[in-house]
Amino acid sequence: MLKGKKLYEYIGKNEKTKAIIKITKAGTGAPAREPLMDKDTHHKVIKEKAKKEEELKKMQEDKEDFSNSVWAHPPDLKTKLYGVSDIKWK
């Protein structure tokens, strides 16, 4: 911003406009960007993410494989439900 100019020349004359301005010394450049969340919240989010990953890993290890079970095979299940599993043709 230049010294002789008014603020409305940069942001306009709209009354509903909200401007957040950070003042620094001349020649220092743009101010540093603020973090999106504070340190405590960031640590909580990281802990929750690690906990969920741990639970998912544990669930995948405990997962049983039913693909070879008779009751889990869809065509066999259908024939059992309809009661046509013991039909013999001559």
Phi and psi in degrees as a GROMACS rama.xvg file:
@    title "Ramachandran Plot"
@    xaxis  label "Phi"
@    yaxis  label "Psi"
@TYPE xy
-93.2711  151.562  LEU-2
-65.0633  -37.1092  LYS-3
-79.4575  -12.9157  GLY-4
-88.7304  149.308  LYS-5
-85.8769  158.866  LYS-6
-66.6685  -36.2706  LEU-7
-65.6156  -18.7228  TYR-8
-70.2364  -20.3397  GLU-9
-95.0687  -41.7107  TYR-10
-109.688  -7.20096  ILE-11
95.7051  177.125  GLY-12
-103.765  11.5366  LYS-13
-67.3776  128.038  ASN-14
-70.9983  -23.1574  GLU-15
-90.2954  2.71913  LYS-16
-75.2454  135.106  THR-17
-111.869  126.683  LYS-18
-124.739  129.317  ALA-19
-107.233  117.434  ILE-20
-119.355  131.569  ILE-21
-111.858  120.866  LYS-22
-94.7355  129.834  ILE-23
-129.914  171.385  THR-24
-71.2241  152.555  LYS-25
-64.8427  135.745  ALA-26
86.6175  -0.0797013  GLY-27
-88.2487  -13.6269  THR-28
91.0568  -168.964  GLY-29
-73.478  145.524  ALA-30
-68.7671  156.991  PRO-31
-67.8627  147.68  ALA-32
-74.1863  139.044  ARG-33
-78.0185  146.246  GLU-34
-67.1474  152.493  PRO-35
-69.967  -31.5323  LEU-36
-141.213  156.199  MET-37
-73.2919  170.08  ASP-38
-62.4435  -42.3958  LYS-39
-61.5236  -46.2142  ASP-40
-64.2998  -40.0871  THR-41
-61.3184  -43.3757  HIS-42
-65.0485  -39.8365  HIS-43
-62.288  -43.346  LYS-44
-63.5898  -42.5399  VAL-45
-64.0802  -42.5915  ILE-46
-62.7779  -43.3357  LYS-47
-63.6213  -40.9154  GLU-48
-63.6202  -44.2531  LYS-49
-63.2772  -39.3877  ALA-50
-64.0374  -43.3826  LYS-51
-65.9748  -40.3042  LYS-52
-63.3181  -39.4085  GLU-53
-63.1458  -44.2161  GLU-54
-63.5317  -42.5202  GLU-55
-62.3715  -42.13  LEU-56
-63.5075  -42.2432  LYS-57
-65.2596  -41.1985  LYS-58
-64.2373  -39.0704  MET-59
-69.1795  -32.6696  GLN-60
-70.9346  -36.7022  GLU-61
-81.5042  -8.89473  ASP-62
-64.3248  127.676  LYS-63
-91.0277  151.097  GLU-64
-100.181  110.414  ASP-65
-102.609  10.7759  PHE-66
-66.8956  -23.9742  SER-67
-94.7595  -0.793258  ASN-68
-75.5607  144.675  SER-69
-66.5269  -42.3452  VAL-70
-70.5151  -18.4347  TRP-71
-93.8757  -5.28104  ALA-72
-81.9392  115.589  HIS-73
-55.698  -46.4518  PRO-74
-63.9904  -39.9085  PRO-75
-65.8047  -38.0828  ASP-76
-63.0039  -41.3357  LEU-77
-64.6699  -43.3681  LYS-78
-66.8107  -35.9801  THR-79
-65.8718  -41.8552  LYS-80
-65.5383  -38.8162  LEU-81
-80.0716  -11.9424  TYR-82
74.4135  29.6408  GLY-83
-112.666  23.5449  VAL-84
-79.9708  -23.5283  SER-85
-106.51  26.2677  ASP-86
-83.0021  131.862  ILE-87
-120.237  136.383  LYS-88
-105.12  139.08  TRP-89
